[in-house]
């Protein structure tokens, strides 16, 4: 469809969402929109190590289109100071009680792309790495939780809902309910979003007592104890008003022991308050029609530019200049969670038996990095392993590849498959979490589907699915249909924002 038509369609969707939102407000007897404060350890483009930052950076802008004043509070990390210090406005400072310590808290303000961001300044805790690991990281974010709660009454922003993200902020609901009784912080509603349940923030009880003065009566399985440790994420699940995770399938999976990492008990007990909301991507950043990082631009109806991108990717990475060979790509952390052990199991078999190219961009476990370096030597000109990360190169990989491989053991949501589809790289995924919710497998009888998928975490099942994709690549009609449907999928944040808005109202 013409771009003006798509723009009109998006505008109409936003208008319908606003009307639905206003109707929902009236149903709940409210005539004012909730004010939301998102709390996160990272926020793109200020600080980023993963998908959490993208969500926190994009969601407030989408909520603003619905009329919601959504602001962010995040640590004033060194990487932010280095880039944005001249744009930051100092608001106030105070000293927060962290166990027996009195720690400086500076509250700075930055307005970026229309979003108000509060920055919690303390050079001792945020002057180095975003995540320090172990007890030092626990101390970093125990301090952050305390600083956020103490800062809220003085922000000049009447907060209705605090939206916490992952274990680094999960103690906020517990502290508000147990240590701020009668204060403004207790009256606020709290939503906790679990982006990856594998990371929970587990520490000794003595450590937590020293940091946050948590009463010993809460060191029990009913509250925050798990396997002999104080578990920050569990505490958040107990005390938050609502819990959500980043895809409907993952919300179901984490109630099962295989995926829940020990939290299945509390999540099943609170299943009525647990939901899944699929993440989205920033369609302005990831847009092949307007992407300045690409050598040629294209859209769903005009794909010549994609062929140019493939040729450029091959040339830049030392691959054979062939338009007729399918290129499989991965932009990933090289870990077992991402299914890289499956790749290591069958890659040699595929490269020896099939006429294909393989492009990797990523880093991770040393054994996988070494395996890929070795594979590049064995299949020079057909396989490239770029160990590391480059934002510019990632855009070219999405645009220049034919198939995008994501064989994850588990995947709460996944953004890479959405980005790949946006650029016309057909995804091949394992049916788990957000991958199941976003990729519809190709059906050769009906012609439906926007990608390929396999059910079991099995290397040979993945290999067979890759071979099916290669068979489809040889049929121009099938392949063009897959690319068109993949690029047509709408993974913008508008729908996610609407779902979060509903949650905020339900909690009021």
C-alpha positions, 0 to 999 in steps of 0.5 A, spaced: 500 500 500 502 507 498 505 510 504 500 515 505 495 510 506 499 506 511 500 512 515 492 514 515 491 507 517 496 507 523 492 514 525 486 511 525 488 505 529 491 510 534 484 514 534 480 508 535 485 506 541 484 512 544 476 512 544 477 505 547 481 507 552 476 513 554 471 508 554 475 504 559 476 510 563 469 511 564 467 504 566 472 504 572 469 511 574 475 515 572 475 522 568 483 523 569 488 519 565 493 515 570 500 518 571 506 512 570 513 512 572 517 507 569 523 504 573 528 501 570 536 499 570 537 501 563 533 505 558 535 506 550 538 510 548 541 513 554 544 506 557 543 499 553 545 492 554 539 488 551 531 488 550 529 491 556 532 498 554 528 498 548 522 497 551 523 502 557 525 507 551 519 506 547 513 505 551 513 512 554 512 515 547 507 510 545 503 511 551 503 519 550 499 518 544 494 515 548 494 521 552 498 518 558 504 522 562 509 516 562 516 518 565 522 514 566 527 514 572 533 510 571 540 510 574 545 516 572 550 511 569 557 513 567 555 512 559 549 517 560 554 522 563 559 522 558 554 523 552 548 527 555 551 531 561 550 538 558 543 537 557 541 534 564 538 539 569 539 538 576 533 538 580 534 536 588 539 532 592 538 528 599 541 522 603 538 515 603 538 510 608 541 504 606 542 500 612 547 503 617 549 508 611 547 515 609 548 515 601 548 521 597 542 521 591 542 526 586 536 527 582 537 530 575 532 531 569 533 530 562 527 531 556 529 527 550 524 526 544 518 529 549 519 524 554 521 526 561 527 522 564 529 522 572 536 520 573 538 517 580 546 520 581 551 517 585 558 516 583 559 510 587 554 506 585 553 508 577 560 511 575 562 504 572 558 498 569 551 498 569 551 491 572 557 489 576 555 482 578 554 478 585 553 482 591 556 489 588 550 489 583 545 487 589 548 493 593 547 498 586 540 496 585 538 496 593 540 503 593 536 504 587 530 502 589 531 506 596 533 512 592 527 511 587 522 510 593 524 516 597 525 521 591 517 520 588 514 525 593 519 530 591 519 529 583 513 534 582 509 529 578 503 526 581 504 518 580 498 513 580 502 507 577 509 505 578 511 500 573 517 496 575 522 492 571 525 485 572 529 484 579 533 490 579 527 494 581 522 488 584 524 490 591 520 497 590 513 494 591 515 490 597 518 496 601 513 500 599 508 496 602 512 494 608 516 500 610 512 506 607 505 505 611 501 511 611 506 515 606 504 516 599 509 511 596 504 506 599 498 508 596 501 508 589 499 502 585 505 497 582 506 493 576 512 488 575 514 486 568 518 480 568 523 480 562 527 474 563 525 470 569 532 466 569 535 473 573 532 473 579 537 477 584 538 472 589 542 474 596 543 472 603 539 474 608 544 478 612 546 482 606 539 484 605 538 486 612 544 490 611 542 493 605 534 494 606 533 493 613 527 488 611 524 485 617 526 477 618 519 475 618 519 476 611 525 471 610 520 465 609 517 461 603 510 465 603 514 472 602 521 472 599 525 466 601 527 461 595 532 455 596 535 458 602 536 465 599 532 472 599 529 472 592 528 480 590 524 478 584 519 473 588 518 479 593 516 483 587 511 477 585 508 477 592 507 484 593 506 488 586 498 489 584 499 486 578 505 482 574 506 481 567 511 478 562 513 480 555 509 475 551 502 471 552 506 464 551 511 466 556 506 468 561 503 461 560 510 457 560 513 461 567 507 457 571 511 451 569 517 448 573 521 447 567 521 455 565 519 458 572 526 457 575 523 456 582 517 461 582 512 457 579 508 456 586 507 464 587 506 465 579 500 460 579 498 463 586 497 469 582 495 467 576 489 471 576 494 477 576 499 475 571 498 476 564 503 477 557 503 483 553 508 482 547 513 487 546 514 491 540 519 495 536 521 502 534 518 502 527 522 509 526 529 506 527 527 499 524 525 501 517 528 499 511 524 504 507 528 510 511 534 506 514 540 511 513 545 505 515 543 501 509 546 502 502 539 501 499 532 502 501 526 498 500 519 496 502 514 491 501 512 492 494 519 494 491 525 489 493 530 491 489 534 495 494 534 488 499 538 485 493 543 490 493 544 490 501 545 482 500 550 484 495 553 489 500 553 484 506 557 479 502 562 484 499 563 487 506 564 480 510 568 476 504 562 472 502 562 469 495 558 474 491 552 470 489 545 472 489 542 465 488 544 462 494 540 463 501 543 466 506 542 464 513 543 469 519 544 470 526 544 476 531 545 473 537 548 472 544 552 465 543 549 462 549 545 455 550 539 459 552 539 462 545 540 455 542 547 455 540 548 448 542 543 446 536 547 450 531 554 447 533 551 440 533 548 441 525 552 447 522 558 442 519 552 437 516 549 443 513 555 447 510 557 440 507 551 438 504 547 444 502 549 450 498 548 456 503 551 461 506 551 463 514 552 470 517 553 470 524 554 477 528 554 476 536 558 474 542 558 470 548 560 463 551 568 462 549 567 455 546 561 457 541 566 463 539 571 458 538 567 454 534 565 459 529 572 462 528 574 455 526 568 454 522 569 460 518 576 457 517 573 451 514 568 454 510 571 461 507 567 465 503 561 461 505 561 463 512 562 469 516 563 469 524 563 477 526 565 476 534 562 482 537 557 487 535 556 493 531 549 497 530 550 499 523 552 492 521 546 489 525 542 493 520 545 490 514 545 483 516 537 484 517 536 487 510 541 482 507 540 476 509 534 471 506 533 467 513 534 469 520 535 463 525 533 463 532 532 456 535 532 459 543 531 454 548 526 459 551 525 466 549 520 471 553 519 475 547 525 476 542 525 482 538 530 480 533 525 476 529 520 482 529 526 486 526 528 481 521 521 480 519 521 488 518 527 487 513 524 481 509 528 476 513 524 470 514 525 467 521 526 460 523 524 459 530 523 454 535 516 455 538 517 458 545 515 464 548 514 470 544 517 466 538 511 462 538 506 468 538 510 472 533 511 467 527 506 463 524 509 457 520 508 456 513 503 452 511 504 449 504 497 447 503 494 454 504 500 458 503 499 462 510 505 463 514 510 469 515 516 464 517 518 457 519 518 454 526 519 447 529 517 445 536 522 441 540 529 443 542 532 438 537 538 440 533 535 435 527 528 438 527 532 445 526 536 442 521 530 439 517 526 446 518 532 449 515 532 445 509 524 446 508 526 453 508 531 452 503 526 448 498 521 454 499 527 459 497 527 455 490 520 457 489 520 465 487 512 465 488 513 462 495 519 466 497 516 472 495 509 471 499 513 469 505 517 476 505 511 480 503 507 477 509 513 478 514 514 485 512 506 486 513 506 484 520 505 490 525 510 489 531 509 497 533 508 499 540 501 502 539 498 495 541 503 494 547 502 501 549 494 500 549 495 493 553 499 496 558 494 502 559 489 497 560 493 494 566 494 501 569 487 502 569 485 496 572 490 497 578 487 504 580 
